[in-house]
Amino acid sequence: MSEPAKGTTVLAVENDASFWDDHDTLRRCLGEPIPRIPPWFGYDERGSELFESITGLPTYYLTRAERGLLERHADEIADVVGGSHLAELGSGSAKKTRLLLSACARRRHTVYFPIDVSREMLDFSARALTTAVPGLTVTGLWGRYEAGLTWLHDNVAAPLVVAFLGSNLGNTTPGERAALLARISSALRPGDGFLVSADLLKPAETFETCYNDPPHHSAFAEFRLNHLTHLNRRFGANFDIEHFRPHAWYDHRDEVVVGHLTATEDQVISLPGLGITTQLRTGDSINVGFSAKFDRDRFVAEIAAHGLRAEAQWIDPTWRYGIFLFRRG
């Protein structure tokens, strides 16, 4: 592993990155009526690389819409947000966040706390950011969101803004989202901010075009199949990725895009590292991703219910995609 760049630090906020070996959560999710793989298992080093490829797909509008909002409004957001400490959940490469960090750093010295499960991506983004944004200090937090939030609450006393961009809040079940919002709220002190993006309701065909590979591309398929490859490597599982078909569709009732891997033949799946054996029949699926879509008013109300007051919003009228600022009361 390379040495961190000058002005950067990466801290493990979970013991020895123990999130990869959270057997209880994985067992529980795999035991659901439709087996589910927790989202962080998609973001090992290879998965993080594949997701970066997804953001460049011509049909994947989310990154373009969010980047466009930040290009147009970064200065305004930096002024409204205030403070000198910005954390980000699921930071990834932080390419879009760089626009906001640059605007903040032009106004005041800024300390950035990216939180991610990929140590490699944290190292890469820290180097890129400190090169591109003069005077920026980066302290990467290696672990899951909850551990990163606990570290921030215990170690950052100055006014803090927690950013959750990429519409990533939608990548949870309603119960998980409520628990995460409660954790975010409890990590913030009065006056601290929560900057979050959301993909707003649109026709189903728009979502299904966005979340499936266009012709001659395979990033989404490879990203979803990599969940199985990761479990094979980490837990000695015997998923045969050649016999799964990746696909995503929009569920109108629950207002969520669902990504599945569907078995194309009967299989007996063993995960020795978890002590689990399960049977999949042809047509059975494994859930490898949620992406909830939101009515704007219900979204604001859902977050406000956790003691976070809506303060500002920036909406892309073409793509119906928004960035929202809330403030802890």
C-alpha positions as CSV (number, residue, x, y, z in Angstrom):
1,M,0.0,0.0,0.0
2,S,1.4,3.4,-1.0
3,E,2.2,6.1,1.6
4,P,-0.4,8.8,2.0
5,A,0.2,12.1,0.2
6,K,1.3,15.1,2.1
7,G,-1.7,16.7,4.0
8,T,-3.6,13.4,4.0
9,T,-4.2,10.6,6.5
10,V,-6.3,7.5,6.3
11,L,-7.7,6.0,9.5
12,A,-9.3,2.6,10.1
13,V,-12.5,3.4,12.0
14,E,-13.4,-0.3,12.3
15,N,-11.0,-2.8,13.8
16,D,-9.0,-4.3,10.9
17,A,-11.7,-3.4,8.5
18,S,-14.0,-5.9,10.2
19,F,-17.0,-4.9,8.1
20,W,-15.9,-7.4,5.5
21,D,-16.4,-10.1,8.1
22,D,-19.8,-9.0,9.5
23,H,-21.3,-12.5,9.3
24,D,-24.4,-11.7,11.3
25,T,-25.6,-9.0,8.8
26,L,-24.7,-11.1,5.8
27,R,-26.5,-14.2,7.2
28,R,-29.6,-12.1,8.0
29,C,-29.7,-10.6,4.5
30,L,-29.1,-13.9,2.7
31,G,-31.9,-15.4,4.8
32,E,-34.5,-12.9,3.5
33,P,-37.3,-14.2,1.3
34,I,-35.3,-12.9,-1.7
35,P,-31.7,-13.3,-0.6
36,R,-29.9,-10.0,-0.5
37,I,-26.2,-9.0,-0.3
38,P,-25.5,-6.0,1.8
39,P,-24.4,-3.0,-0.4
40,W,-20.9,-2.6,1.0
41,F,-19.9,-6.0,-0.4
42,G,-20.2,-4.5,-3.8
43,Y,-17.4,-2.0,-3.1
44,D,-14.2,-4.0,-2.8
45,E,-11.4,-2.7,-4.9
46,R,-12.7,-4.2,-8.1
47,G,-16.3,-3.2,-7.4
48,S,-15.2,0.4,-6.8
49,E,-13.5,0.5,-10.1
50,L,-16.5,-0.9,-11.8
51,F,-18.8,1.6,-10.2
52,E,-16.6,4.4,-11.5
53,S,-17.2,2.9,-15.0
54,I,-20.9,2.9,-14.4
55,T,-20.8,6.7,-13.7
56,G,-19.4,7.2,-17.2
57,L,-22.1,5.2,-19.0
58,P,-23.9,7.4,-21.6
59,T,-27.3,6.4,-20.1
60,Y,-26.4,6.9,-16.4
61,Y,-27.7,10.4,-15.9
62,L,-27.3,10.7,-12.1
63,T,-23.6,11.6,-12.1
64,R,-24.1,14.1,-14.9
65,A,-27.1,15.7,-13.2
66,E,-25.3,16.0,-9.9
67,R,-22.1,17.3,-11.4
68,G,-24.1,19.9,-13.4
69,L,-25.8,21.1,-10.2
70,L,-22.4,21.4,-8.5
71,E,-20.8,23.2,-11.5
72,R,-23.6,25.7,-11.4
73,H,-24.1,26.1,-7.7
74,A,-20.9,25.1,-5.9
75,D,-20.1,28.7,-4.8
76,E,-23.6,29.3,-3.5
77,I,-23.6,25.9,-1.7
78,A,-20.2,26.7,-0.2
79,D,-21.6,30.0,1.1
80,V,-24.8,28.6,2.6
81,V,-23.1,25.5,4.1
82,G,-20.4,27.4,5.9
83,G,-18.0,25.8,8.3
84,S,-14.6,24.3,7.6
85,H,-15.1,20.6,8.1
86,L,-16.9,18.6,5.4
87,A,-17.4,14.8,5.7
88,E,-18.8,12.6,3.0
89,L,-20.4,9.2,3.3
90,G,-19.5,6.8,0.5
91,S,-17.0,9.2,-1.0
92,G,-15.7,7.0,-3.8
93,S,-13.4,8.9,-6.1
94,A,-14.9,12.3,-4.9
95,K,-14.7,13.7,-8.5
96,K,-17.9,15.6,-8.1
97,T,-17.3,16.6,-4.5
98,R,-14.0,18.2,-5.7
99,L,-16.1,21.0,-7.2
100,L,-17.7,21.8,-3.8
101,L,-14.4,21.3,-1.9
102,S,-12.7,23.8,-4.3
103,A,-15.4,26.4,-3.7
104,C,-15.1,25.9,0.1
105,A,-11.3,26.0,0.1
106,R,-11.4,29.3,-1.8
107,R,-13.3,30.8,1.1
108,R,-11.6,29.1,4.1
109,H,-9.2,26.4,5.0
110,T,-11.2,23.2,4.6
111,V,-10.7,19.7,6.2
112,Y,-12.4,16.9,4.3
113,F,-13.3,13.5,5.9
114,P,-14.2,11.0,3.1
115,I,-15.8,7.8,4.5
116,D,-15.5,4.7,2.3
117,V,-15.1,0.9,2.6
118,S,-12.4,0.9,-0.1
119,R,-9.0,1.7,1.3
120,E,-7.6,1.9,-2.2
121,M,-10.2,4.4,-3.3
122,L,-9.5,6.6,-0.2
123,D,-5.8,6.6,-0.9
124,F,-6.4,7.5,-4.6
125,S,-9.0,10.2,-4.0
126,A,-6.9,11.8,-1.2
127,R,-3.9,12.1,-3.5
128,A,-6.0,13.5,-6.3
129,L,-7.7,16.0,-4.1
130,T,-4.7,17.4,-2.4
131,T,-3.1,17.9,-5.8
132,A,-6.1,19.6,-7.3
133,V,-7.3,21.7,-4.3
134,P,-4.5,23.8,-2.7
135,G,-4.6,24.0,1.0
136,L,-7.1,21.2,1.5
137,T,-6.5,18.7,4.3
138,V,-7.9,15.2,3.9
139,T,-8.4,12.6,6.7
140,G,-9.9,9.5,5.1
141,L,-12.1,7.3,7.4
142,W,-11.9,3.6,6.3
143,G,-15.1,1.8,7.3
144,R,-18.8,1.8,7.0
145,Y,-21.0,4.9,7.4
146,E,-22.0,4.2,11.0
147,A,-18.4,3.8,12.2
148,G,-17.3,6.9,10.4
149,L,-20.2,8.9,11.9
150,T,-19.3,7.7,15.4
151,W,-15.7,8.8,14.8
152,L,-16.8,12.2,13.6
153,H,-19.0,12.8,16.6
154,D,-16.2,11.8,19.0
155,N,-13.4,13.7,17.2
156,V,-14.7,16.7,15.3
157,A,-15.9,19.5,17.6
158,A,-15.9,22.3,15.0
159,P,-19.0,23.0,12.9
160,L,-19.5,20.0,10.6
161,V,-21.3,19.3,7.4
162,V,-22.0,15.7,6.4
163,A,-22.5,15.1,2.7
164,F,-24.3,12.1,1.2
165,L,-24.2,12.6,-2.5
166,G,-24.7,10.3,-5.5
167,S,-28.3,9.7,-4.4
168,N,-26.8,7.0,-2.2
169,L,-29.3,7.5,0.6
170,G,-31.7,5.6,-1.7
171,N,-29.5,2.5,-1.7
172,T,-31.2,1.2,1.5
173,T,-34.4,-0.4,2.6
174,P,-36.9,2.0,4.3
175,G,-35.9,0.5,7.7
176,E,-32.2,0.9,7.0
177,R,-32.7,4.4,5.8
178,A,-34.5,5.4,9.0
179,A,-31.8,3.9,11.1
180,L,-29.1,5.7,9.1
181,L,-30.8,9.0,9.2
182,A,-31.2,8.6,13.0
183,R,-27.4,7.9,13.2
184,I,-26.6,10.9,11.0
185,S,-28.8,13.2,13.1
186,S,-27.2,11.9,16.4
187,A,-23.7,12.5,15.0
188,L,-24.5,16.2,14.3
189,R,-24.5,19.0,16.8
190,P,-26.9,21.9,16.7
191,G,-26.0,24.1,13.7
192,D,-24.2,21.3,11.8
193,G,-25.4,20.5,8.3
194,F,-26.5,17.6,6.2
195,L,-26.1,17.9,2.5
196,V,-27.8,15.1,0.6
197,S,-28.8,14.4,-3.0
198,A,-31.9,12.6,-4.2
199,D,-33.2,11.3,-7.5
200,L,-36.8,12.4,-7.8
201,L,-39.7,10.5,-9.4
202,K,-39.8,10.0,-13.1
203,P,-41.2,7.6,-15.7
204,A,-40.2,3.9,-15.2
205,E,-38.5,3.8,-18.6
206,T,-36.1,6.5,-17.6
207,F,-35.0,4.6,-14.5
208,E,-34.7,1.2,-16.3
209,T,-32.6,2.7,-19.1
210,C,-30.3,4.3,-16.5
211,Y,-29.8,1.2,-14.4
212,N,-29.1,-1.3,-17.2
213,D,-26.2,-1.5,-19.5
214,P,-26.7,0.2,-22.9
215,P,-25.6,-1.8,-26.0
216,H,-21.9,-2.6,-26.1
217,H,-21.4,-1.9,-22.4
218,S,-21.1,-4.3,-19.5
219,A,-20.3,-2.2,-16.4
220,F,-23.6,-2.8,-14.6
221,A,-23.5,-6.5,-15.3
222,E,-19.9,-6.8,-14.1
223,F,-20.6,-4.7,-11.0
224,R,-23.5,-6.8,-9.9
225,L,-21.8,-10.1,-10.6
226,N,-18.7,-8.9,-8.6
227,H,-20.9,-9.2,-5.5
228,L,-20.8,-13.0,-6.0
229,T,-17.1,-13.0,-6.9
230,H,-16.4,-11.1,-3.7
231,L,-18.4,-13.7,-1.6
232,N,-16.6,-16.5,-3.4
233,R,-13.2,-15.1,-2.5
234,R,-14.0,-14.0,1.1
235,F,-16.2,-16.9,2.3
236,G,-15.2,-19.8,0.0
237,A,-18.6,-19.7,-1.7
238,N,-19.3,-21.5,-5.0
239,F,-21.4,-19.1,-7.0
240,D,-20.9,-19.8,-10.7
241,I,-21.3,-16.3,-12.2
242,E,-21.8,-17.8,-15.6
243,H,-25.2,-19.0,-14.5
244,F,-26.6,-15.7,-13.3
245,R,-28.3,-13.0,-15.4
246,P,-28.1,-9.4,-14.1
247,H,-31.0,-7.1,-14.6
248,A,-32.7,-4.1,-13.0
249,W,-36.3,-2.8,-13.1
250,Y,-38.5,-0.2,-11.4
251,D,-41.0,-1.2,-8.8
252,H,-43.8,1.3,-9.0
253,R,-45.4,0.2,-5.7
254,D,-42.3,0.8,-3.6
255,E,-40.8,3.5,-5.8
256,V,-37.5,1.8,-6.1
257,V,-35.2,0.4,-8.7
258,V,-34.2,-3.1,-7.9
259,G,-31.0,-4.8,-9.2
260,H,-31.1,-8.6,-9.2
261,L,-29.0,-11.6,-10.3
262,T,-31.3,-14.3,-11.6
263,A,-30.2,-17.9,-11.6
264,T,-30.4,-19.5,-15.1
265,E,-30.2,-23.0,-13.8
266,D,-30.9,-24.9,-10.5
267,Q,-27.9,-24.5,-8.1
268,V,-26.9,-25.6,-4.6
269,I,-24.9,-22.7,-3.1
270,S,-22.4,-23.3,-0.3
271,L,-20.7,-20.6,1.8
272,P,-18.4,-22.5,4.1
273,G,-17.1,-19.3,5.7
274,L,-20.6,-18.6,7.0
275,G,-21.8,-22.2,7.5
276,I,-24.6,-21.7,5.1
277,T,-25.9,-23.9,2.2
278,T,-28.9,-22.7,0.2
279,Q,-30.7,-23.8,-3.0
280,L,-31.6,-21.6,-5.9
281,R,-33.9,-22.8,-8.6
282,T,-34.0,-21.5,-12.1
283,G,-35.5,-18.1,-12.0
284,D,-34.7,-17.4,-8.4
285,S,-33.0,-14.1,-7.7
286,I,-30.5,-12.5,-5.4
287,N,-30.9,-8.8,-4.6
288,V,-27.7,-6.8,-5.2
289,G,-29.1,-3.3,-5.0
290,F,-31.9,-0.9,-4.1
291,S,-32.2,2.6,-5.5
292,A,-35.2,4.4,-4.0
293,K,-36.7,7.3,-5.8
294,F,-38.4,10.1,-4.0
295,D,-41.3,12.5,-4.1
296,R,-39.6,15.8,-3.2
297,D,-42.1,16.8,-0.4
298,R,-42.1,13.3,1.1
299,F,-38.3,13.2,1.0
300,V,-37.9,16.5,2.9
301,A,-40.5,15.4,5.4
302,E,-38.8,12.1,5.9
303,I,-35.5,13.7,6.8
304,A,-37.1,16.5,8.8
305,A,-38.6,13.8,11.1
306,H,-35.1,13.2,12.4
307,G,-34.6,16.7,13.7
308,L,-33.0,18.1,10.6
309,R,-34.5,21.4,9.3
310,A,-34.7,21.9,5.5
311,E,-32.7,25.0,4.7
312,A,-32.0,25.1,0.9
313,Q,-32.4,23.0,-2.2
314,W,-31.0,23.0,-5.8
315,I,-33.1,21.1,-8.4
316,D,-32.1,20.1,-11.9
317,P,-35.4,20.7,-13.8
318,T,-34.5,18.4,-16.7
319,W,-33.5,15.3,-14.8
320,R,-35.6,15.9,-11.7
321,Y,-32.5,15.5,-9.5
322,G,-31.9,17.5,-6.3
323,I,-29.3,18.5,-3.7
324,F,-30.8,19.5,-0.4
325,L,-29.3,21.1,2.7
326,F,-30.7,20.4,6.1
327,R,-29.5,21.8,9.5
328,R,-29.5,20.1,12.8
329,G,-31.8,22.0,15.3
